[in-house]
Amino acid sequence: MKEMLLFEKMNNPKQNLRSMSSDEGVFILDRRGEIIFANSKAREVYKLKRELRKTLRHNRTKLRSGNKEIVLYPIFDENELKFFFGVVRDMEEIIKIKKVLDITYERVKAFREDIAHHFFNPIAIAKGYLRLLSDKTMDPDDKMKVEKAMTAIERVEAVIKNIVINGKICE
């Protein structure tokens, strides 16, 4: 780490710094905003050099350029700013995934609302009729059957509430 922090003393830092290939671009700026290193995925930073210099801060900074997100991290050694480490991410895939998630969320929401409407209305009607029946004078055997029917409907209602609220099939 000390060697990395002392990159100013290296004869040719661009030759000594390496980057593993990945989907993210990585780059290093000196404390003045000069590009010391950028892997092939971070080529955009050469075009955005002026914008990057304007965003140099003593805390983490984000910058957007089209579908790219650039994040700069200041690196300190003993409270002295040494350099900036940057990451370039292509947000296109993330944006596509977010759109798919939003559409899926809306479909699930509509599905749950349909379940609520199509099941709760008939259940409310059935419970209402059972309450009317239970208010009448009945023999104990019929009263027990109405109570069992009410219990069964309440169990179904609990399952539907869990589906609508939690997305789980359980009582």
N, C-alpha and C positions, 0 to 999 in steps of 0.2 A: 504494500500500500504506500509506503514511503516513497518508493521509486515512482509510483504513479503520481503522487502529489508533487514530486520534484521534476515534473516533465520539462520544465523550463531549462533544466541543466542537460537534457538529452541532446545529443548532436543532431539527430534527425528523428523527431518523435513520430512522424507519420510512418516511418518504416518499423518502428519498435512497437507500435500499437496494432493489435489485431482484433478482429471481430469474427465471431462465429456466425455462420449464415443463419438467418431467422426471418420471420415475417415482419419483424420490426426493424426500423432503421435506428442506428445509434450513432451519436456524434459527440465530440468534445469541443468546447470553446474555451479559449483562455479567458482570463478575467476581463479583458477588454472586448471580447466578442469575436475574436479572430478564430476561424475554424482550424483546429489542430488535426482533427480526425473525423471522418464520416465514412461509414460503410456504404456499400452500393445501394442499400434500401433507404439511405438518408440523403440522397442526392439533392432533394428539394431545398435543403438548408443553404446550398450555395446561392440559389435564386432568392432566398428569403433572408440573406445576411443582414440587410438593413433593418428589417422588421424584428429580427432576433435581438439585435443590439438594443433596440428600444425597449424590449421586454426584460432585459437583464435586471434581476432583483436579488435581494438576499433571502428570498423564499421561493418555493416552487411556483412556476408560472406555466400557464397553458396558452397556446396559440393555435388558431384554426386557419387552415389554408385549403380551401376546397374540401375534399373528402379526407384530408390529412389532419391529424391532431399532433401537435408538437408539444412535448412537455420538457421543460428545463428544470434541472435540479442543481442548485448551487452546492459546491463541495468546499467545505472549510477544513482547515487544519489549525488547531489552536486559535479559534475565532478569526482566522484570517482567510478571506476568500481566495481559493486557489484556482478553481476553474469551474466550468459548468458541464454537467453531463446531460445529454438530451436524448429523447426517444421520439421517433416518428412512427405513428400508427396510421395505417390505412383504415379509415372508419367506414368505408363503403360496405363491407360485409356486416359490420355491426349495425349499420343503419338498415340494411336489408332484413337482418334478423329481428331488429326492433319492430319493423313494420309487420313482419309475420306474427310476432308476439302480440302486437296491438290488435291485429285482425282476429287472431285466435282468442284473445281475451274478450273481444266484443261478441264473438260467436258463443263462447261459453256463457257469457252474461245473458245473451238472448235465450240460450237453451235453458238456463236456470229460471229465467222469468217465465218462459213457456211452461216449464214443469210446474212452477208455482201456480200459474193461472189454471192449467188444465187439471191439476190434481186437487188443489185447495178448494176450488169452487164446489165440485161434487162432494168432497168430504164435508164441507160446511153444511151443505144441503142435507146429507145423510145424518149428520150429527143433530141438526135441527129437528128432523122428523123423529129421530130416536128420543130426543128430549120431550117432544110433544107426546110420544107414546108413553114415556116413563111418568109423565104427569097424570096420566089416566090411571084409574083403579084397575089393577091387573092381578091375576093370581100369581103367587110367588114364583112359579116355574117360568111364566112369560116374562116377569120382571127380571129374573136372573138372565134369561136369553137376551133381553134388551141391553142389560149391563155388560154382558160379554161382547155383544156386537159393538157397543160404544168403546170398550177397552181395545178391541181389535182395530177399530177405525182410528183411535188415538195413537196406537202403535204405528199404523201406516202413516199417519200424519207426522209422527216424530221422525220416521225414516225420510220422508219427503223434505222436512225442514233441514235435516242434516245434509241431504243432497244439495238443496238450494243454498244453504249457508256455508257448509264446509266442503262440499263436493265429495262427501263420503256416504257410502251406503251402510248405515247402522242406525240403531235406535237411539 
